[in-house]
Amino acid sequence: MCLAVPAKIVELNGMTATISIEGTLREVDVSLVDEPRLGDYVLIHAGFAIQKWDESDYQEWKEIQESVPHE
């Protein structure tokens, strides 16, 4: 099974970005997305940003996550 998670770009250095996943920072490669910018939401898989998301995509994902019971 593959899992990708949305994250926000908080720092850029060339084709490497620091992203925040609910406050946890990680470094990822952003060379697969067009024109990554600070503040962009991106979908992360295996250390790569694979797709840009807009604010509404991210908010919809958060609503779904909050509605699912967690153990």
C-alpha positions as CSV (number, residue, x, y, z in Angstrom):
1,M,0.0,0.0,0.0
2,C,1.2,3.5,-0.8
3,L,0.6,6.4,1.5
4,A,0.9,10.1,0.6
5,V,0.3,12.9,3.0
6,P,-0.3,16.6,2.5
7,A,2.2,19.1,3.9
8,K,2.9,22.8,3.8
9,I,6.2,24.2,2.4
10,V,7.8,26.3,5.1
11,E,11.3,26.8,3.6
12,L,12.9,26.4,0.1
13,N,16.5,25.8,-0.8
14,G,16.7,25.0,-4.5
15,M,14.9,21.7,-5.2
16,T,14.8,20.8,-1.5
17,A,12.0,22.0,0.8
18,T,11.4,21.9,4.5
19,I,7.8,20.9,4.9
20,S,5.5,20.9,7.9
21,I,3.1,17.9,8.5
22,E,0.9,19.1,11.4
23,G,4.0,20.8,12.9
24,T,6.5,18.0,12.3
25,L,9.3,19.3,9.9
26,R,10.9,17.1,7.2
27,E,13.1,17.7,4.2
28,V,11.8,16.6,0.8
29,D,12.6,16.9,-2.8
30,V,10.3,19.2,-4.7
31,S,11.7,18.7,-8.2
32,L,8.6,16.9,-9.4
33,V,6.2,19.8,-8.9
34,D,6.0,23.0,-11.0
35,E,7.2,26.2,-9.4
36,P,7.1,25.2,-5.7
37,R,6.7,28.3,-3.4
38,L,6.7,29.0,0.3
39,G,3.2,28.4,1.7
40,D,2.2,25.9,-1.0
41,Y,0.5,22.7,0.1
42,V,2.0,19.6,-1.5
43,L,1.3,15.9,-1.4
44,I,4.3,14.0,-0.1
45,H,5.3,10.4,-0.8
46,A,8.6,8.6,-0.1
47,G,10.5,11.9,0.4
48,F,9.2,13.6,-2.7
49,A,6.5,16.2,-3.3
50,I,4.4,14.6,-6.0
51,Q,1.5,17.1,-6.5
52,K,0.5,20.6,-5.5
53,W,-2.7,21.0,-3.5
54,D,-4.7,24.2,-3.0
55,E,-6.0,25.4,0.4
56,S,-9.4,23.9,-0.2
57,D,-7.9,20.4,-1.0
58,Y,-6.0,20.6,2.3
59,Q,-9.0,21.8,4.3
60,E,-11.2,19.0,2.8
61,W,-8.5,16.4,3.8
62,K,-8.4,17.9,7.4
63,E,-12.2,17.6,7.7
64,I,-12.1,14.0,6.6
65,Q,-9.2,13.2,9.0
66,E,-11.1,14.8,11.9
67,S,-14.3,12.9,11.2
68,V,-12.5,9.5,11.3
69,P,-12.3,8.0,14.8
70,H,-8.7,7.4,15.9
71,E,-7.7,4.8,18.4
